[in-house]
C-alpha cells in the first residue's frame, strides 16, 4: 500500500472517530506532515485522494474542510418515482414515524455519548433556530434540529440510513407541524419535548436522550392517529411546502 493511501485511511478514520468533525477545517499540510511524520507531498496526495472520494472539500482561499455528512436541505426537487409512490400512500406517514422512533432514539443516545464541542454548538444553534421560528411554519428548523442530533451520533451507517430517507422524514415533520402545532396544548407539549431532548443530549445523559427522542416521535404518531379516530382529516403537504402555505391537501 502506498504511503499516501495509508495516510488517507488514517485521516478518514480520524473523521469517522470524531477527531475531525463534519465541516471542520483540516490542519495545514505542514501541521499534518509534522503530526503524522511524513512529507508534505505525501499529505498533499492523501488529501487529493480524500477529495476525489468526496470525504473532504477544498474551498478557494480558505483551505480543506471535512465534507458535511448531512447535505443541505435545498435539494428537494430531485425525486425518483419510488419517492412519489411512497409520498402519496396514506400509511407511509405512520411507517416513517415508526422508523424515526427507533433510529432517532438510538441516534440521540449515541449523540449524548459522542457529541464533540462543535456538535454541541451545532445542536444548540439548531435548537435556538427552532425556538425562534413561528411554530406554525417551523418544519425545516424542526427537521434541522433532529438532523443535528443524528449527525452527532458519529455512526456513519446510521447517518447514511436516515439521510437516505431525509426527504421522506421531512414529510413527517411537516405533517406534525400542520396538524398538531395549531393546537395550543399539542404545541406546548412538543416544545417541552424538544427541550427535554436537547438538554439530555447536551448534558450527556444517553438513556434520558434516547427515552426523550422516542417518546417525542411516539407522541406525534399517537396524536395524529387519535385525530384520525376522531374523524379529523389529516393535512398533508407536498414535499418542500411549509405548513401554513397555500398548498394544504387532505391526507387520504
N, C-alpha and C positions, 0 to 999 in steps of 0.2 A: 504493500500500500504506500502511495506517495505521501511524503511528509505533509504536504498541503491538505491532502484529503483527511489525514488523521487529525490535523488541526481543525478542519471544518467540522468534523464529527464532535470534537471536544467543545467547540463553540456552540454547536447545535445542542449538545447535552446540557450546556450551561443555560441555554434558553429554556429547554424543557424542564429543567430542575428549578427554574425561577431565579437563577443568578443574574440573568438578563431578562427583564420583563418586556412584554409586547410594547412597541413604540418607544422603548428606551434607546437612547443614543449609545452606540457601541464605542468603547475606548478607541483611541487613535491607534494607527498601525504601530507606532513607536511603543506605546504603552503595552499593546498586546504582545509585541515581539519580546519585550523585556519580561513580561509576566509568564509567557509560555516558553521562553528560551529558544526562540527560532529567529530567523532573519525576517526583515520587513517584507522581502519579496515573497516568502512563504505565506506570511499573513495576508498579503495582497491577493495571492492566488486563492487562498482559502475563502476569503471574503467574496471574491468573484464567483466562486462555486456556490456559496450560500445565496448570493444574489440571483444566480441563474435558477435556483430551486425555489425562489420566492420567499426564502426564510428571512432575508434582510432586504432593505431597500436603501438606495443612496439618494440623498437629497442634495441638489446642487448647492455648493457653498456652505452646507451645514454638516455633512458627514454621513455616516451609515447608521441606520436605525433598525431595530428588530421590527419585523412586519407585525401588523395587527392580527391577532388571532380571530377577532370578530370584525369583519369588514364593515364599512359604513352602511347605513340603512337606506341609502338613496337608490338602491338597485332593485326596487320593487317591480319595475316593468318587465324584467326578464322572467317569464313564467312558462313552464312547459305544459303540455296537455294534461299530464297527471296532476299538476298543481291545480289547474282549473277544475278537474274532476273532483278532487278532494275538497276544494274550496266550496263547491256547490252542494255537497252532501250534508244533510241536516245532522247526521250523527257525528260528523268529523269534529265538531266543536268539543264534545264531551270525550271523544277518544284522545284528542290532543291534550285536554286538561288532565286526563289520567297519566299521560306520558310526562307532562310537566310536573305533576305532583311527585312522581318518583325521582326523575332525573334532577330537577331543581332542588329537591330535598338533599340529594347526595352532593350536588354542587355546593350548596350552602354549607354543608358540613365540612367539606374539603376546604372551601374558601376561608372558613373560620380558623382552620388549622394552618393554611399555607399562604394566606394573603401577605404580600410584601407591603412595605410602606407606600410604594407607588400604587399598588392595588387598592389599599385603603383610601388613598387620596381620590382615586377614580370612583370608587363606590360612594364616597361621601359627596363628591361633585354630582354624581348621577342622582343621589338621593335628594340633594338640595334642589336640583333642577325639577325633580318630580314634585317636591313640596311647593315650588314657586309657580307651577303651571296650573291653569284653570282645570279643576278636576273633571269638568265636562268635556275636555278635549285634550287629555294628557296621555293618550295611548302610547305615543312614542317615548316620552320620558319614563313612563311606567315600564315599558319593554326594555328601555336602555338601562334602567336600574337593575332589573333581573339579569340582563346580559353581563353587566359589570361584575356581578357576583359569580356567574358561571365562568367567566374568564379568569377570575381569581382562584378558581379551583386548581389551576395548573395541571389539569388532566387533559391532555390534548385530544384523547378519544372522546371524552365527554363533551368537550367544547365543540369538536367536529360534528358529533351527532346532533347536538342542539342547534348548531349553526346551520346544518343542512336543512333543518326544519324551521329556520328563523322566520321566513315569510309566513308560514302557516301558524307558528306560535303567535305572531303579531295579531292574527285573526282572533285568538282567544282573548288577548288583552283588549282589542277593540270592542269585542262583544261585552266584556266586563264593564268597560268604561261607558258604553252606550246604554246598557241595560241596568246596571247596578248603581253607578255613580250619581244619576239623577235622584236617587232615593237617599235622602239625608242619612238615615240610620245605617244603610248599607255603606255609604261613602265613609262615614266616620269609622266603621269597623275596618274597612280596607286601609284607611290612613293609619290606624292604630297597628294593624298587622304589618304594614310596610316598615313602620318604625321599630317594631319588635324584631323583625328580621334584620334590619340594618344594625341595630345595637348588638344583637347576638353575634353577627359576623365580625363587626369591628372590634368587639371585646374578646374575640377568640373562643367563644363558647360554642363548640362544634355541635353538641347534642341539642342545645337550645336553637341554634340556627337551622338545623335540619327539621326540627319539630315546627318552627315558625314558618319555614318555607312550605312545608307540606300542608300545614293547617290553612295557610292563606289560599293556596290553589284549591284545596278541597272545599273551602268556604265558597269560593267563586262558583265552582261547579255545582255544589248543592243549592246555592241561592238561585241560580238560573234554572235548575231542574224544578225547583219549587215554584218559580214563576210560571213555568210551562204547565205544571199541575193545576195551578190556579186559573189557567185559561189565558194567560198573557201570551202574546206572540212576540218572541224574541226578535229584537232588531239585529239585523245582520248588515255589516258594511262591506262594500267592495274593498279588496285588498289595496291599501295605500290611502284610502279615505280616512278622515278623522271623525270621531264621534262629534255630533253637533254640526256636521256638514250637511249639504243638501242632498245626500245620497242614501238616506236610510232605507233599508229594504227589510221586509219581514222574512224571518228565517222559517223555511218550510218545516 
